[in-house]
Amino acid sequence: MTISEKINLFEQIRLLKCNKHYRIGDLIYARGMRWKNDRKIILSDPKYQDSILFKYLKTIDINRPEEINWESLASISKKFYKPAKNNLCVNIRCGDIATDNEFHQDCFIFNRDRLMHSIDNFLDSQTSSITIVAAMHYGSNDLLDNRYSYTDHNYSVNQDIINNILYSIKQEFKLPINIFQTSSDDIKFIDESFLELVFSYKCILDNGGFGECVYHVRNNL
């Protein structure tokens, strides 16, 4: 893989520069300092009314952090159904965590060997390509002194890490690598990324709430 190929692939990863509210994992699991307020925003702001989270939150008591309805989320996901593909989807969590590994040490960007081992275990004769499902996500949490806000330095660190990962995958497995991307707005793109993993032929999920939700929905379909 040439330098230009690595740069091209990295630049295809969607940049979510300030995604404060639409965080699937945090809002389903009621995690973090803002989950209750952000659930209310999802239900009150018209721009979210066609989203998976809006439809899901309408089915639960949003004030009860312990309430999770996987059957409901699976049913909603089926209404957005996408045909399964004969490819391997790899979810890589990146963005704000790249310079904050205190709570994210188990994520693939800090564990390249574990990622490579997982891909090796999932490959079979049906696998014709590897699709990376990722987003450069910045939560911009103003309750934590904007700890998870975008910076040029953080973005550069991500670029170095992701490029090294893509190079390793290409060298080891000799398969075409694609970055999942769509022309949709950011909210719909997050939903589409979620569905791409839910309905993929096989998928490898990174640590974190987003991946955990995909896992449970796949088990309930």
Buried (B, 14 or more C-beta within 10 A) or exposed (E): BEEEBBEEBBEEBBBBBBBBBBBBBBBBBBBBEBBEEBBBBBBEEEEBEEBBBBBBBEBBEBEEEEEBBBEBBBBBBBEBEEEEBEBBBBBBBBBBBBBEEEEBEEBBBBBBEEBBEBBEEBBEEEBEEBBBBBBBBBBBBEEEEBEBBBEEEBBEBBBEBBBEBBBBBBEEBEBEBBBBBEEEEBBBBBBBBBBBBBBBBBBBBBBBBBBBBBBBBBEBE
